[in-house]
Amino acid sequence: MPLVCICIPTYNAAATIRETLNSILRQTYQNLIVYVSDNASTDSTLAIVQSVEDPRVRIHANAKNVGAEGNFNHCIQLAQGKYTAIFHADDIYEPDMVAQQITFLEANPITGAVFTAATTIDADGIPWGVIGREGVGDVIDSVYDFSLLLKAVLKDGNFVVCPSAMVRTRIYKDEIHRWRGDLFRSSADLDVWFRIATAHSVAILATPLMRYRVDNKQFSSTVRTRTERADFFLVMDYYLAKPEVQLLLSADDRRNFRKLVVNDKLWRAVNHFTNGDLLEAKQLIQGSLNVDALHGAFTTRRGLSGLVATIVLYLMVALQLKKSGKAIINTLRVRLNK
C-alpha cells in the first residue's frame, strides 16, 4: 500500500471543490495524502476545504496568484510518497480509480505514468460524452513509448486526459521539475507527457474512471470560441523541429499532422464566421477541401465532422448568410462535437 499524494490546484472552486474532495477521500485505495494548493482564491474555496474533517487533507495557500502553471509547479514541490496525481478541482473521480492506477503501476515498474479515459459531464454533472483515443475503446489499456505516443497524438490530437495522470513521484521531482507554461501556455501538460515518455513508457486505461467537467465558465470552453492558433501547436512545433523526431515520422504521420492543422483552421474559421468576420473565415478555409480532408473523412469521425463543417462553411461564406448561417453553424458545431 504505497503512499499516494494527490494534489489539487484550486482557484475560486467553491462550487465544485467539496464534491471533488469527497470523490477522492472515498477512494477504495485509502493510503492517501491530499494537498490543496490554493491560488489566492477570492471566494469561499478555502473555507469549504477547511470544513472537511479528514486528517489526510492539508492546505497550502499561495499569498498571491501565481498562474495555473505556477500552481501546478507548486504541486510538484509538495509531492511526496511513491506516486503523485495532480487532480482538478471541478472533476469527479470514480471510487476505484486510484486503486486501478496503482495496481497497474505496481505491476509495470517500467511505466512512468498511467492515465485513464474520462466521461465528460456538464455544469450540472450530467454525462454527455467520453474523452479517450478514438477507435481504441475496446482495448483494456494501451502502452506507449515516445514514438508511439507522438504518432498517436499526430493522428488524434491530444487525447490524453490531463487530470487523470498518476505519475511516479521521483519522475516529477527528478526529471520533470516544472510545467513549462512559459513555452507552451495551456498545453504545457502535453509537453510533460512527452518528456515522461522519452524515458519511460506511459499507459492509458481505456475505462472512463473519472468524470471531466466541461461548462461555460471553464477555460476549456473559451477555447471553443478562439480564433487564434491552438496552444497545442506550440508543443508540436517544438518537438517536430527536433531532427531525431523527424526521423521517426512516416508519410502517414506527416499527413495526419497536416489534417490537424487544417482542422484547427476550420474551427477557427467557424468562430470567425459566428463573430461576423467573413473575410477572416474565408482566408482560413482556403485550400481546406483537399485530398487530406477526403482521406480523413473516410478514416475518422473527426475527419468526417471536419469535412461536413468545411463544406457548410464554404456555402455560408459564399452566400454571405451571416444571420441564418450563424444559426446553422452553431447547430452544426453542437451536433458534430457530441
Secondary structure, 3 states (H helix, E strand, C coil): CCCEEEEEEECCCCCCHHHHHHHHHCCCCCCEEEEEEECCCCCCHHHHHHCCCCCCEEEEECCCCCCHHHHHHHHHHHCCCCEEEECCCCCEECCCHHHHHHHHHHHCCCEEEEEEEEEEECCCCCEEEEECCCCCCCCCEEEECHHHHHHHHHHHCCCCCHHHCEEEHHHHHHHHCCCCHHHHHHHHHHHHHHHHHCCCEEEEEEEEEEEEECCCCCHHHHHCCCCCCCCHHHHHHHHHCCHHHHCCCCHHHHHHHHHHHHHHHHHHHHHHHHCCCHHHHHHHHCCCCCHHHHHHHHHCHHHHHHHHHHHHHHHHHHHCCHHHHHHHHHHHHHHHCC
